[in-house]
Amino acid sequence: MVGMMQLLYSCPMLRFIRTLLLFQTLLICSLGTAEAKKTARDLELKCQRGNQDACYEHAWFTYLGARGAREDPDRAVPILRRGCDAGSKKACYWLGRANLDGKGTAQDNAQAYRLFSASCDRGHMRSCYRAGRMLKNGQA
């Protein structure tokens, strides 16, 4: 382990990469809450104007409580449902997660499996994994 640490601090290229990673971390952390809230508000407005990608992102942030959005799965689930109905494989995945976890909707393994399968059929690999895992664990 000592040898690896010496290499990390002695090699110029690794020092450069370490410095870049530190800079990137500081830059990301400097994104203030006001800017993050602006992002959440912008997505909500774009969603209200019919932008499906913005609807998915806004619902995802609201479901998780990320990027300045208040965590509110009850509010996110209807938006995810609209996105899934409109063909968004990512929205179907997160709606499946909501059904599986019982967040923002009643827990319903059968519905979660259907959503994961539909999203998998559209090419969303994480949904394929979830559907397969549910089958393996006897949840579907």
Salt bridges, closest charged atoms under 4 A:
GLU44 OE2 - ARG75 NH2 2.47
GLU71 OE2 - LYS103 NZ 3.52
ASP72 OD2 - ARG70 NH2 3.53
ASP101 OD2 - ARG97 NE 3.50
